[in-house]
Amino acid sequence: MNTDKIVPVNKEHLLLMQVLCWLGPGVKILVGGIQAIKQVNAVHEERVWWLCITAAVVAVCFSLMFNNFVKRYTARILNFPERRKSLFAFFDLHGYILIFFMMGLGISLKHIPGMPAEFFAGFYPGLGTALSIAGVRYFASWCKAIAN
């Protein structure tokens, strides 16, 4: 079955799908992390600096990893020989598996009983920032693609 006929869109629109898939969850997770920092701050004000440092380290580590994804999938999309591809072609099978694994892990972490708020206050702002940066990088790639 030729999947290119399932909701065909221009290649540039696939980059916009990447923007939505990275920036949307990034902002949501970042907001959740900021709320967790506020919750921890209300009880343990002295820990907030450590949480901010942790969030910065997490953001840098994940940004380095996500930067590779941005480069790889932007090149993949722009190098499609066809002008129009299926809306679902913005990831390959490996990408979909990775995204579902990361989503499943994130949902599982949120539902583990007894997870301290400090974990979410340090981890979520960093992860949300890194996801948002990846979304902005995809947006920059989209702007460059439509300019050409």
N, CA, C and O atoms as a GROMACS GRO file, in nm:
protein
  592
    1MET      N    1   0.084  -0.118   0.000
    1MET     CA    2   0.000   0.000   0.000
    1MET      C    3   0.089   0.125   0.000
    1MET      O    4   0.184   0.134   0.078
    2ASN      N    5   0.058   0.217  -0.085
    2ASN     CA    6   0.133   0.342  -0.094
    2ASN      C    7   0.078   0.440   0.010
    2ASN      O    8  -0.033   0.491  -0.004
    3THR      N    9   0.158   0.465   0.114
    3THR     CA   10   0.112   0.552   0.222
    3THR      C   11   0.117   0.700   0.185
    3THR      O   12   0.062   0.783   0.257
    4ASP      N   13   0.182   0.735   0.073
    4ASP     CA   14   0.191   0.875   0.034
    4ASP      C   15   0.056   0.934  -0.004
    4ASP      O   16   0.043   1.056  -0.012
    5LYS      N   17  -0.043   0.849  -0.028
    5LYS     CA   18  -0.175   0.898  -0.065
    5LYS      C   19  -0.263   0.923   0.058
    5LYS      O   20  -0.375   0.973   0.045
    6ILE      N   21  -0.213   0.888   0.176
    6ILE     CA   22  -0.288   0.912   0.299
    6ILE      C   23  -0.257   1.055   0.345
    6ILE      O   24  -0.147   1.082   0.393
    7VAL      N   25  -0.353   1.143   0.331
    7VAL     CA   26  -0.341   1.284   0.368
    7VAL      C   27  -0.210   1.342   0.314
    7VAL      O   28  -0.121   1.375   0.392
    8PRO      N   29  -0.198   1.354   0.182
    8PRO     CA   30  -0.074   1.410   0.126
    8PRO      C   31  -0.060   1.559   0.154
    8PRO      O   32  -0.155   1.635   0.141
    9VAL      N   33   0.062   1.598   0.193
    9VAL     CA   34   0.091   1.739   0.221
    9VAL      C   35   0.228   1.772   0.162
    9VAL      O   36   0.308   1.682   0.134
   10ASN      N   37   0.254   1.901   0.146
   10ASN     CA   38   0.387   1.944   0.101
   10ASN      C   39   0.491   1.911   0.207
   10ASN      O   40   0.459   1.901   0.326
   11LYS      N   41   0.615   1.894   0.163
   11LYS     CA   42   0.723   1.862   0.256
   11LYS      C   43   0.737   1.967   0.366
   11LYS      O   44   0.766   1.934   0.480
   12GLU      N   45   0.716   2.092   0.331
   12GLU     CA   46   0.730   2.198   0.429
   12GLU      C   47   0.629   2.184   0.543
   12GLU      O   48   0.657   2.219   0.657
   13HIS      N   49   0.511   2.130   0.509
   13HIS     CA   50   0.410   2.109   0.613
   13HIS      C   51   0.451   2.000   0.710
   13HIS      O   52   0.409   1.999   0.826
   14LEU      N   53   0.532   1.907   0.664
   14LEU     CA   54   0.584   1.804   0.754
   14LEU      C   55   0.674   1.867   0.860
   14LEU      O   56   0.675   1.825   0.976
   15LEU      N   57   0.748   1.968   0.820
   15LEU     CA   58   0.831   2.040   0.919
   15LEU      C   59   0.741   2.112   1.020
   15LEU      O   60   0.774   2.117   1.139
   16LEU      N   61   0.630   2.167   0.974
   16LEU     CA   62   0.537   2.230   1.069
   16LEU      C   63   0.478   2.127   1.165
   16LEU      O   64   0.452   2.159   1.281
   17MET      N   65   0.456   2.005   1.119
   17MET     CA   66   0.410   1.898   1.208
   17MET      C   67   0.514   1.872   1.316
   17MET      O   68   0.480   1.848   1.432
   18GLN      N   69   0.640   1.875   1.277
   18GLN     CA   70   0.747   1.857   1.376
   18GLN      C   71   0.744   1.970   1.479
   18GLN      O   72   0.762   1.946   1.598
   19VAL      N   73   0.720   2.093   1.433
   19VAL     CA   74   0.711   2.206   1.526
   19VAL      C   75   0.604   2.177   1.630
   19VAL      O   76   0.627   2.193   1.750
   20LEU      N   77   0.486   2.136   1.584
   20LEU     CA   78   0.375   2.108   1.676
   20LEU      C   79   0.406   1.992   1.770
   20LEU      O   80   0.373   1.996   1.888
   21CYS      N   81   0.470   1.889   1.716
   21CYS     CA   82   0.498   1.768   1.796
   21CYS      C   83   0.606   1.791   1.901
   21CYS      O   84   0.613   1.715   1.998
   22TRP      N   85   0.688   1.890   1.886
   22TRP     CA   86   0.795   1.917   1.982
   22TRP      C   87   0.763   2.038   2.069
   22TRP      O   88   0.782   2.034   2.191
   23LEU      N   89   0.716   2.145   2.008
   23LEU     CA   90   0.692   2.268   2.083
   23LEU      C   91   0.570   2.255   2.176
   23LEU      O   92   0.574   2.302   2.290
   24GLY      N   93   0.464   2.192   2.128
   24GLY     CA   94   0.343   2.177   2.210
   24GLY      C   95   0.370   2.103   2.341
   24GLY      O   96   0.344   2.157   2.448
   25PRO      N   97   0.420   1.979   2.334
   25PRO     CA   98   0.451   1.909   2.459
   25PRO      C   99   0.560   1.979   2.540
   25PRO      O  100   0.557   1.976   2.663
   26GLY      N  101   0.654   2.042   2.472
   26GLY     CA  102   0.760   2.112   2.544
   26GLY      C  103   0.705   2.222   2.634
   26GLY      O  104   0.743   2.232   2.751
   27VAL      N  105   0.616   2.302   2.580
   27VAL     CA  106   0.556   2.410   2.660
   27VAL      C  107   0.472   2.352   2.773
   27VAL      O  108   0.478   2.402   2.886
   28LYS      N  109   0.396   2.248   2.744
   28LYS     CA  110   0.312   2.186   2.848
   28LYS      C  111   0.397   2.129   2.962
   28LYS      O  112   0.365   2.148   3.079
   29ILE      N  113   0.504   2.060   2.928
   29ILE     CA  114   0.592   2.002   3.030
   29ILE      C  115   0.665   2.112   3.106
   29ILE      O  116   0.682   2.102   3.228
   30LEU      N  117   0.708   2.215   3.037
   30LEU     CA  118   0.775   2.328   3.102
   30LEU      C  119   0.683   2.395   3.203
   30LEU      O  120   0.726   2.426   3.315
   31VAL      N  121   0.558   2.417   3.166
   31VAL     CA  122   0.462   2.478   3.259
   31VAL      C  123   0.440   2.388   3.380
   31VAL      O  124   0.435   2.436   3.493
   32GLY      N  125   0.428   2.257   3.357
   32GLY     CA  126   0.414   2.163   3.469
   32GLY      C  127   0.536   2.166   3.560
   32GLY      O  128   0.522   2.156   3.682
   33GLY      N  129   0.653   2.181   3.503
   33GLY     CA  130   0.775   2.189   3.582
   33GLY      C  131   0.781   2.317   3.665
   33GLY      O  132   0.825   2.315   3.780
   34ILE      N  133   0.738   2.426   3.607
   34ILE     CA  134   0.736   2.553   3.681
   34ILE      C  135   0.637   2.544   3.797
   34ILE      O  136   0.664   2.594   3.906
   35GLN      N  137   0.523   2.480   3.774
   35GLN     CA  138   0.427   2.460   3.882
   35GLN      C  139   0.487   2.372   3.992
   35GLN      O  140   0.463   2.396   4.110
   36ALA      N  141   0.564   2.271   3.954
   36ALA     CA  142   0.629   2.186   4.053
   36ALA      C  143   0.733   2.264   4.133
   36ALA      O  144   0.746   2.244   4.254
   37ILE      N  145   0.806   2.354   4.066
   37ILE     CA  146   0.903   2.438   4.138
   37ILE      C  147   0.830   2.526   4.239
   37ILE      O  148   0.877   2.542   4.352
   38LYS      N  149   0.718   2.583   4.200
   38LYS     CA  150   0.641   2.667   4.292
   38LYS      C  151   0.594   2.586   4.413
   38LYS      O  152   0.595   2.634   4.526
   39GLN      N  153   0.552   2.462   4.388
   39GLN     CA  154   0.506   2.373   4.495
   39GLN      C  155   0.621   2.343   4.592
   39GLN      O  156   0.602   2.348   4.714
   40VAL      N  157   0.739   2.312   4.540
   40VAL     CA  158   0.854   2.284   4.624
   40VAL      C  159   0.897   2.411   4.698
   40VAL      O  160   0.932   2.406   4.816
   41ASN      N  161   0.894   2.524   4.628
   41ASN     CA  162   0.935   2.651   4.687
   41ASN      C  163   0.849   2.687   4.808
   41ASN      O  164   0.899   2.746   4.904
   42ALA      N  165   0.722   2.651   4.804
   42ALA     CA  166   0.633   2.682   4.916
   42ALA      C  167   0.674   2.607   5.042
   42ALA      O  168   0.646   2.654   5.153
   43VAL      N  169   0.739   2.492   5.027
   43VAL     CA  170   0.777   2.410   5.142
   43VAL      C  171   0.927   2.420   5.172
   43VAL      O  172   0.966   2.432   5.288
   44HIS      N  173   1.009   2.415   5.068
   44HIS     CA  174   1.154   2.411   5.083
   44HIS      C  175   1.219   2.520   4.996
   44HIS      O  176   1.275   2.491   4.891
   45GLU      N  177   1.210   2.642   5.041
   45GLU     CA  178   1.261   2.754   4.962
   45GLU      C  179   1.410   2.740   4.931
   45GLU      O  180   1.456   2.784   4.826
   46GLU      N  181   1.487   2.681   5.022
   46GLU     CA  182   1.632   2.670   5.003
   46GLU      C  183   1.670   2.573   4.890
   46GLU      O  184   1.784   2.576   4.846
   47ARG      N  185   1.580   2.490   4.844
   47ARG     CA  186   1.611   2.392   4.739
   47ARG      C  187   1.590   2.445   4.597
   47ARG      O  188   1.631   2.380   4.501
   48VAL      N  189   1.529   2.559   4.583
   48VAL     CA  190   1.493   2.609   4.450
   48VAL      C  191   1.616   2.630   4.362
   48VAL      O  192   1.611   2.600   4.243
   49TRP      N  193   1.725   2.682   4.419
   49TRP     CA  194   1.846   2.704   4.338
   49TRP      C  195   1.899   2.573   4.283
   49TRP      O  196   1.940   2.566   4.167
   50TRP      N  197   1.898   2.469   4.364
   50TRP     CA  198   1.945   2.338   4.317
   50TRP      C  199   1.854   2.283   4.208
   50TRP      O  200   1.900   2.220   4.113
   51LEU      N  201   1.726   2.308   4.222
   51LEU     CA  202   1.631   2.261   4.120
   51LEU      C  203   1.654   2.335   3.988
   51LEU      O  204   1.644   2.275   3.881
   52CYS      N  205   1.684   2.463   3.996
   52CYS     CA  206   1.712   2.541   3.874
   52CYS      C  207   1.841   2.493   3.808
   52CYS      O  208   1.848   2.485   3.685
   53ILE      N  209   1.942   2.462   3.887
   53ILE     CA  210   2.067   2.408   3.831
   53ILE      C  211   2.041   2.272   3.768
   53ILE      O  212   2.090   2.244   3.658
   54THR      N  213   1.964   2.188   3.837
   54THR     CA  214   1.930   2.056   3.781
   54THR      C  215   1.854   2.072   3.650
   54THR      O  216   1.883   2.002   3.552
   55ALA      N  217   1.758   2.163   3.648
   55ALA     CA  218   1.680   2.186   3.526
   55ALA      C  219   1.771   2.232   3.412
   55ALA      O  220   1.752   2.190   3.297
   56ALA      N  221   1.868   2.318   3.441
   56ALA     CA  222   1.960   2.366   3.337
   56ALA      C  223   2.045   2.251   3.283
   56ALA      O  224   2.066   2.242   3.162
   57VAL      N  225   2.094   2.164   3.370
   57VAL     CA  226   2.174   2.049   3.326
   57VAL      C  227   2.090   1.955   3.240
   57VAL      O  228   2.135   1.907   3.136
   58VAL      N  229   1.968   1.928   3.285
   58VAL     CA  230   1.877   1.842   3.208
   58VAL      C  231   1.848   1.905   3.071
   58VAL      O  232   1.848   1.836   2.970
   59ALA      N  233   1.825   2.035   3.068
   59ALA     CA  234   1.796   2.105   2.942
   59ALA      C  235   1.913   2.093   2.846
   59ALA      O  236   1.893   2.066   2.727
   60VAL      N  237   2.035   2.112   2.894
   60VAL     CA  238   2.153   2.103   2.807
   60VAL      C  239   2.168   1.961   2.753
   60VAL      O  240   2.189   1.942   2.633
   61CYS      N  241   2.157   1.861   2.841
   61CYS     CA  242   2.175   1.722   2.798
   61CYS      C  243   2.071   1.681   2.694
   61CYS      O  244   2.105   1.623   2.590
   62PHE      N  245   1.944   1.710   2.722
   62PHE     CA  246   1.839   1.673   2.627
   62PHE      C  247   1.847   1.756   2.499
   62PHE      O  248   1.817   1.705   2.391
   63SER      N  249   1.887   1.883   2.509
   63SER     CA  250   1.900   1.966   2.388
   63SER      C  251   2.004   1.910   2.293
   63SER      O  252   1.986   1.910   2.172
   64LEU      N  253   2.114   1.862   2.350
   64LEU     CA  254   2.218   1.802   2.265
   64LEU      C  255   2.163   1.678   2.193
   64LEU      O  256   2.189   1.657   2.075
   65MET      N  257   2.087   1.597   2.265
   65MET     CA  258   2.029   1.478   2.204
   65MET      C  259   1.923   1.516   2.100
   65MET      O  260   1.922   1.462   1.990
   66PHE      N  261   1.834   1.608   2.136
   66PHE     CA  262   1.726   1.646   2.045
   66PHE      C  263   1.779   1.719   1.922
   66PHE      O  264   1.717   1.713   1.816
   67ASN      N  265   1.891   1.788   1.935
   67ASN     CA  266   1.950   1.857   1.821
   67ASN      C  267   1.983   1.756   1.710
   67ASN      O  268   1.967   1.786   1.591
   68ASN      N  269   2.030   1.638   1.750
   68ASN     CA  270   2.057   1.533   1.650
   68ASN      C  271   1.929   1.491   1.578
   68ASN      O  272   1.930   1.468   1.457
   69PHE      N  273   1.818   1.481   1.653
   69PHE     CA  274   1.690   1.446   1.591
   69PHE      C  275   1.646   1.553   1.493
   69PHE      O  276   1.602   1.522   1.382
   70VAL      N  277   1.660   1.678   1.533
   70VAL     CA  278   1.619   1.788   1.446
   70VAL      C  279   1.697   1.783   1.315
   70VAL      O  280   1.639   1.791   1.206
   71LYS      N  281   1.827   1.769   1.324
   71LYS     CA  282   1.910   1.763   1.203
   71LYS      C  283   1.871   1.643   1.116
   71LYS      O  284   1.853   1.657   0.995
   72ARG      N  285   1.858   1.527   1.179
   72ARG     CA  286   1.830   1.405   1.103
   72ARG      C  287   1.693   1.411   1.034
   72ARG      O  288   1.682   1.381   0.915
   73TYR      N  289   1.590   1.449   1.109
   73TYR     CA  290   1.456   1.446   1.051
   73TYR      C  291   1.431   1.564   0.956
   73TYR      O  292   1.352   1.551   0.863
   74THR      N  293   1.495   1.676   0.979
   74THR     CA  294   1.484   1.786   0.883
   74THR      C  295   1.546   1.745   0.750
   74THR      O  296   1.487   1.766   0.644
   75ALA      N  297   1.666   1.687   0.756
   75ALA     CA  298   1.731   1.640   0.633
   75ALA      C  299   1.647   1.533   0.565
   75ALA      O  300   1.633   1.533   0.443
   76ARG      N  301   1.592   1.442   0.644
   76ARG     CA  302   1.510   1.334   0.588
   76ARG      C  303   1.389   1.392   0.513
   76ARG      O  304   1.361   1.352   0.400
   77ILE      N  305   1.321   1.486   0.575
   77ILE     CA  306   1.201   1.544   0.514
   77ILE      C  307   1.237   1.622   0.388
   77ILE      O  308   1.173   1.606   0.285
   78LEU      N  309   1.337   1.706   0.396
   78LEU     CA  310   1.372   1.791   0.282
   78LEU      C  311   1.432   1.711   0.166
   78LEU      O  312   1.431   1.758   0.052
   79ASN      N  313   1.486   1.593   0.194
   79ASN     CA  314   1.546   1.510   0.089
   79ASN      C  315   1.449   1.412   0.027
   79ASN      O  316   1.490   1.331  -0.057
   80PHE      N  317   1.322   1.416   0.065
   80PHE     CA  318   1.224   1.332  -0.003
   80PHE      C  319   1.223   1.370  -0.150
   80PHE      O  320   1.216   1.489  -0.181
   81PRO      N  321   1.229   1.274  -0.242
   81PRO     CA  322   1.225   1.310  -0.384
   81PRO      C  323   1.087   1.363  -0.427
   81PRO      O  324   1.077   1.443  -0.520
   82GLU      N  325   0.982   1.317  -0.359
   82GLU     CA  326   0.847   1.363  -0.392
   82GLU      C  327   0.820   1.498  -0.325
   82GLU      O  328   0.868   1.524  -0.215
   83ARG      N  329   0.745   1.581  -0.394
   83ARG     CA  330   0.708   1.712  -0.338
   83ARG      C  331   0.605   1.695  -0.227
   83ARG      O  332   0.608   1.770  -0.128
   84ARG      N  333   0.515   1.599  -0.241
   84ARG     CA  334   0.410   1.575  -0.142
   84ARG      C  335   0.427   1.436  -0.083
   84ARG      O  336   0.451   1.338  -0.154
   85LYS      N  337   0.414   1.430   0.050
   85LYS     CA  338   0.425   1.304   0.123
   85LYS      C  339   0.307   1.292   0.217
   85LYS      O  340   0.234   1.389   0.241
   86SER      N  341   0.289   1.174   0.270
   86SER     CA  342   0.185   1.153   0.369
   86SER      C  343   0.211   1.239   0.493
   86SER      O  344   0.326   1.259   0.533
   87LEU      N  345   0.105   1.288   0.550
   87LEU     CA  346   0.114   1.368   0.672
   87LEU      C  347   0.190   1.293   0.782
   87LEU      O  348   0.253   1.355   0.868
   88PHE      N  349   0.185   1.161   0.779
   88PHE     CA  350   0.248   1.079   0.883
   88PHE      C  351   0.394   1.047   0.852
   88PHE      O  352   0.456   0.970   0.926
   89ALA      N  353   0.450   1.104   0.746
   89ALA     CA  354   0.588   1.075   0.707
   89ALA      C  355   0.689   1.163   0.778
   89ALA      O  356   0.808   1.157   0.748
   90PHE      N  357   0.644   1.244   0.874
   90PHE     CA  358   0.742   1.332   0.941
   90PHE      C  359   0.832   1.254   1.035
   90PHE      O  360   0.938   1.304   1.074
   91PHE      N  361   0.794   1.132   1.072
   91PHE     CA  362   0.882   1.039   1.143
   91PHE      C  363   0.894   0.912   1.062
   91PHE      O  364   0.804   0.878   0.986
   92ASP      N  365   1.004   0.842   1.078
   92ASP     CA  366   1.013   0.706   1.026
   92ASP      C  367   0.971   0.613   1.139
   92ASP      O  368   0.936   0.659   1.248
   93LEU      N  369   0.974   0.483   1.115
   93LEU     CA  370   0.931   0.386   1.215
   93LEU      C  371   1.012   0.401   1.344
   93LEU      O  372   0.956   0.398   1.453
   94HIS      N  373   1.143   0.416   1.330
   94HIS     CA  374   1.229   0.433   1.448
   94HIS      C  375   1.188   0.556   1.528
   94HIS      O  376   1.185   0.552   1.651
   95GLY      N  377   1.156   0.664   1.461
   95GLY     CA  378   1.114   0.787   1.528
   95GLY      C  379   0.983   0.769   1.603
   95GLY      O  380   0.969   0.817   1.716
   96TYR      N  381   0.887   0.700   1.541
   96TYR     CA  382   0.760   0.676   1.609
   96TYR      C  383   0.780   0.588   1.732
   96TYR      O  384   0.720   0.613   1.837
   97ILE      N  385   0.863   0.486   1.720
   97ILE     CA  386   0.891   0.398   1.835
   97ILE      C  387   0.954   0.479   1.948
   97ILE      O  388   0.915   0.466   2.064
   98LEU      N  389   1.050   0.562   1.914
   98LEU     CA  390   1.117   0.645   2.014
   98LEU      C  391   1.019   0.740   2.082
   98LEU      O  392   1.021   0.752   2.205
   99ILE      N  393   0.936   0.806   2.006
   99ILE     CA  394   0.840   0.902   2.063
   99ILE      C  395   0.741   0.830   2.154
   99ILE      O  396   0.712   0.878   2.264
  100PHE      N  397   0.688   0.716   2.111
  100PHE     CA  398   0.594   0.642   2.195
  100PHE      C  399   0.661   0.590   2.322
  100PHE      O  400   0.599   0.587   2.428
  101PHE      N  401   0.787   0.550   2.311
  101PHE     CA  402   0.862   0.506   2.430
  101PHE      C  403   0.879   0.622   2.527
  101PHE      O  404   0.855   0.607   2.647
  102MET      N  405   0.920   0.738   2.476
  102MET     CA  406   0.941   0.855   2.562
  102MET      C  407   0.809   0.899   2.627
  102MET      O  408   0.806   0.935   2.744
  103MET      N  409   0.701   0.898   2.550
  103MET     CA  410   0.572   0.935   2.606
  103MET      C  411   0.528   0.836   2.714
  103MET      O  412   0.481   0.876   2.820
  104GLY      N  413   0.546   0.708   2.685
  104GLY     CA  414   0.509   0.605   2.782
  104GLY      C  415   0.590   0.617   2.910
  104GLY      O  416   0.537   0.604   3.020
  105LEU      N  417   0.720   0.643   2.896
  105LEU     CA  418   0.805   0.660   3.012
  105LEU      C  419   0.763   0.783   3.093
  105LEU      O  420   0.758   0.779   3.216
  106GLY      N  421   0.733   0.891   3.024
  106GLY     CA  422   0.690   1.013   3.093
  106GLY      C  423   0.559   0.994   3.168
  106GLY      O  424   0.545   1.039   3.281
  107ILE      N  425   0.464   0.928   3.105
  107ILE     CA  426   0.335   0.903   3.170
  107ILE      C  427   0.354   0.809   3.289
  107ILE      O  428   0.293   0.828   3.394
  108SER      N  429   0.439   0.708   3.272
  108SER     CA  430   0.465   0.614   3.381
  108SER      C  431   0.530   0.685   3.500
  108SER      O  432   0.491   0.661   3.615
  109LEU      N  433   0.628   0.772   3.474
  109LEU     CA  434   0.694   0.844   3.583
  109LEU      C  435   0.594   0.927   3.662
  109LEU      O  436   0.601   0.935   3.785
  110LYS      N  437   0.503   0.989   3.592
  110LYS     CA  438   0.405   1.076   3.657
  110LYS      C  439   0.314   0.997   3.750
  110LYS      O  440   0.261   1.053   3.847
  111HIS      N  441   0.294   0.868   3.722
  111HIS     CA  442   0.199   0.788   3.800
  111HIS      C  443   0.265   0.693   3.899
  111HIS      O  444   0.198   0.608   3.958
  112ILE      N  445   0.395   0.706   3.920
  112ILE     CA  446   0.462   0.623   4.020
  112ILE      C  447   0.431   0.683   4.157
  112ILE      O  448   0.461   0.799   4.184
  113PRO      N  449   0.371   0.601   4.244
  113PRO     CA  450   0.338   0.656   4.376
  113PRO      C  451   0.465   0.694   4.453
  113PRO      O  452   0.566   0.622   4.450
  114GLY      N  453   0.459   0.804   4.520
  114GLY     CA  454   0.569   0.846   4.605
  114GLY      C  455   0.682   0.919   4.535
  114GLY      O  456   0.784   0.950   4.598
  115MET      N  457   0.667   0.946   4.406
  115MET     CA  458   0.771   1.024   4.338
  115MET      C  459   0.773   1.163   4.399
  115MET      O  460   0.670   1.230   4.404
  116PRO      N  461   0.890   1.208   4.444
  116PRO     CA  462   0.895   1.339   4.510
  116PRO      C  463   0.873   1.453   4.411
  116PRO      O  464   0.911   1.445   4.294
  117ALA      N  465   0.810   1.557   4.459
  117ALA     CA  466   0.785   1.675   4.376
  117ALA      C  467   0.916   1.736   4.330
  117ALA      O  468   0.922   1.800   4.224
  118GLU      N  469   1.023   1.719   4.408
  118GLU     CA  470   1.154   1.772   4.371
  118GLU      C  471   1.204   1.713   4.239
  118GLU      O  472   1.269   1.781   4.160
  119PHE      N  473   1.172   1.585   4.216
  119PHE     CA  474   1.213   1.522   4.089
  119PHE      C  475   1.150   1.597   3.972
  119PHE      O  476   1.219   1.635   3.878
  120PHE      N  477   1.018   1.617   3.979
  120PHE     CA  478   0.948   1.684   3.870
  120PHE      C  479   0.991   1.830   3.858
  120PHE      O  480   0.997   1.885   3.748
  121ALA      N  481   1.020   1.892   3.972
  121ALA     CA  482   1.061   2.033   3.972
  121ALA      C  483   1.198   2.052   3.909
  121ALA      O  484   1.227   2.158   3.855
  122GLY      N  485   1.282   1.950   3.915
  122GLY     CA  486   1.414   1.960   3.852
  122GLY      C  487   1.416   1.907   3.710
  122GLY      O  488   1.486   1.962   3.624
  123PHE      N  489   1.340   1.801   3.684
  123PHE     CA  490   1.346   1.733   3.555
  123PHE      C  491   1.256   1.798   3.450
  123PHE      O  492   1.299   1.822   3.337
  124TYR      N  493   1.131   1.827   3.487
  124TYR     CA  494   1.035   1.877   3.388
  124TYR      C  495   1.071   2.012   3.326
  124TYR      O  496   1.057   2.027   3.205
  125PRO      N  497   1.117   2.109   3.402
  125PRO     CA  498   1.154   2.235   3.335
  125PRO      C  499   1.267   2.216   3.234
  125PRO      O  500   1.268   2.278   3.128
  126GLY      N  501   1.362   2.130   3.267
  126GLY     CA  502   1.473   2.105   3.174
  126GLY      C  503   1.426   2.033   3.050
  126GLY      O  504   1.463   2.070   2.938
  127LEU      N  505   1.345   1.929   3.068
  127LEU     CA  506   1.293   1.854   2.953
  127LEU      C  507   1.202   1.942   2.868
  127LEU      O  508   1.211   1.940   2.745
  128GLY      N  509   1.115   2.019   2.933
  128GLY     CA  510   1.026   2.107   2.858
  128GLY      C  511   1.101   2.212   2.779
  128GLY      O  512   1.064   2.245   2.666
  129THR      N  513   1.207   2.265   2.838
  129THR     CA  514   1.290   2.363   2.768
  129THR      C  515   1.356   2.300   2.646
  129THR      O  516   1.357   2.358   2.538
  130ALA      N  517   1.412   2.180   2.664
  130ALA     CA  518   1.480   2.112   2.553
  130ALA      C  519   1.382   2.078   2.440
  130ALA      O  520   1.415   2.096   2.323
  131LEU      N  521   1.264   2.031   2.474
  131LEU     CA  522   1.163   2.001   2.372
  131LEU      C  523   1.122   2.129   2.299
  131LEU      O  524   1.106   2.130   2.177
  132SER      N  525   1.104   2.237   2.374
  132SER     CA  526   1.065   2.365   2.313
  132SER      C  527   1.174   2.417   2.220
  132SER      O  528   1.144   2.468   2.112
  133ILE      N  529   1.299   2.404   2.262
  133ILE     CA  530   1.410   2.447   2.176
  133ILE      C  531   1.411   2.365   2.047
  133ILE      O  532   1.434   2.420   1.939
  134ALA      N  533   1.386   2.235   2.057
  134ALA     CA  534   1.379   2.152   1.936
  134ALA      C  535   1.266   2.200   1.846
  134ALA      O  536   1.282   2.206   1.724
  135GLY      N  537   1.152   2.235   1.904
  135GLY     CA  538   1.041   2.288   1.825
  135GLY      C  539   1.077   2.417   1.755
  135GLY      O  540   1.040   2.438   1.639
  136VAL      N  541   1.149   2.503   1.823
  136VAL     CA  542   1.193   2.630   1.763
  136VAL      C  543   1.294   2.602   1.651
  136VAL      O  544   1.293   2.670   1.549
  137ARG      N  545   1.379   2.503   1.669
  137ARG     CA  546   1.475   2.468   1.564
  137ARG      C  547   1.403   2.415   1.440
  137ARG      O  548   1.440   2.446   1.327
  138TYR      N  549   1.299   2.334   1.462
  138TYR     CA  550   1.219   2.289   1.348
  138TYR      C  551   1.151   2.407   1.280
  138TYR      O  552   1.140   2.410   1.157
  139PHE      N  553   1.105   2.504   1.358
  139PHE     CA  554   1.043   2.623   1.300
  139PHE      C  555   1.143   2.700   1.215
  139PHE      O  556   1.110   2.748   1.107
  140ALA      N  557   1.266   2.712   1.264
  140ALA     CA  558   1.371   2.779   1.186
  140ALA      C  559   1.398   2.703   1.057
  140ALA      O  560   1.421   2.764   0.952
  141SER      N  561   1.397   2.570   1.064
  141SER     CA  562   1.417   2.489   0.943
  141SER      C  563   1.303   2.510   0.845
  141SER      O  564   1.324   2.515   0.724
  142TRP      N  565   1.181   2.522   0.897
  142TRP     CA  566   1.066   2.546   0.811
  142TRP      C  567   1.078   2.682   0.744
  142TRP      O  568   1.054   2.695   0.624
  143CYS      N  569   1.117   2.784   0.821
  143CYS     CA  570   1.134   2.919   0.763
  143CYS      C  571   1.239   2.916   0.653
  143CYS      O  572   1.219   2.978   0.548
  144LYS      N  573   1.348   2.846   0.675
  144LYS     CA  574   1.454   2.837   0.574
  144LYS      C  575   1.404   2.760   0.450
  144LYS      O  576   1.437   2.797   0.337
  145ALA      N  577   1.324   2.655   0.472
  145ALA     CA  578   1.273   2.575   0.360
  145ALA      C  579   1.176   2.655   0.273
  145ALA      O  580   1.180   2.645   0.151
  146ILE      N  581   1.090   2.734   0.336
  146ILE     CA  582   0.994   2.810   0.254
  146ILE      C  583   1.060   2.929   0.187
  146ILE      O  584   1.009   2.980   0.087
  147ALA      N  585   1.173   2.975   0.240
  147ALA     CA  586   1.246   3.086   0.178
  147ALA      C  587   1.318   3.041   0.052
  147ALA      O  588   1.345   3.122  -0.037
  148ASN      N  589   1.350   2.912   0.043
  148ASN     CA  590   1.421   2.860  -0.076
  148ASN      C  591   1.330   2.830  -0.189
  148ASN      O  592   1.375   2.786  -0.294
   0.00000   0.00000   0.00000
